[in-house]
Amino acid sequence: MADAAFERTKSGIHPNPLFSYTLPAAYYYDPEIFDREKQEIWFKTWQLVGYQHELSEPGDYVTQDILGQKILVTRSKEGGLRAFYNVCMHRGHVLALGRGNRHIFTCPFHAWSYDANGTLKAAGNSENVAGFKLEDFSLSEIRVEQFLHMVFVNLDPHAEPLAPLVEDLKQDIVDNVPKFDQLKLGRTDPYNIDANWKFVPEQNECYHCPSLHPQAMGSEQAYMDPSFETTEHDYWTKHIVRTKRDVTSEQMPYEFRDDDDLKDVHIWFMWPNLIFLAHHGASNFKVTRVMPTGPETTFQTIDNFCINDPLTSWDIECMNTYRDVVLPQDIPAMEKQQLGVKCRGYKQGRLMCDAEVTWRTEHGTHFVDHMTWRALNGENY
């Protein structure tokens, strides 16, 4: 694009990726910015808290933590999902731990008891307390919705419903992942990353692939073509990496077995912290959940869903390749970024976005940066 057409905003962030810089360096380590992110991003967006298979029967429950906010999700006797702050309304004790099945939740501190609808059923000595009414102390309810096989909550009572935000995403996943409804959770891999949470979804670009992942892209023996097809939506992005069709089984860690196999790599990013991935080979689906534990630290889990139950040696090999080869290339790069952005000589970089949206463009990074900027600053560029 000609220099005369370039338009730089005061902040450097631009709604048009062709004109945009990266987020300023402080957005990756400043405690005050992180506190704003808690309020404007994490407490106002839809967050994954569990799966359908964990909450399939009346009485099933799961607990979750969203940056210190304790969450309890249950399946009521009537069959609906209910979500509450996981705290007893007496003196604030955490009500439940882990996951399981129960119809009554009894606080371990003073034995106040609640049903799966959050109603206080019993409070010892309440009959002797002036004006005490059980109905005044029901659990504080949180909005809950199901998307595909996942269960989400939103701490903001005024947030837009989830379903219309991800309707097209749901269809795209079902259309591209064979037998999606038959996939089973095979394994969960946890990771602690010494880097700001945004560095994880910002890697949704393949500008870095030949450098960090030469076994996959950029070398003669690589099993993927230089490709990264990007489409953007209001709440999510989609990326496709094409595999080479003429590589040998020795080169390709995920062989094509039958007509239900995925032929390419499909990656979806759902704002603000979920990455869904289906790699080439037997039908599969990875759910990467990214949660900050501080301004410069992140906890990441990858839930691996597979078509085979029990897992085959092939399934395990596929999961191990991602765990033992791909992520050990990605994570050190993010941790070195964390060290670098704190250097006094670095303030803000320029995103390498091109108008043709080629495989090297950083449109995916821009999506994360722009959504973050808007959440914290509105349209003030």
PyMOL commands that set and color helices and strands:
alter all, ss='L'
color gray80, all
select helices_A, chain A and resi 3-5+17-19+25-28+31-42+52-54+126-128+134-137+162-176+180-182+197-199+201-203+209-212+313-341+363-377
alter helices_A, ss='H'
color red, helices_A
select strands_A, chain A and resi 47-51+60-66+69-75+81-85+99-101+104-106+113-115+120-122+141-147+150-154+184-193+229-232+236-241+265-270+274-278+284-294+297-306
alter strands_A, ss='S'
color yellow, strands_A
deselect
rebuild
show_as cartoon
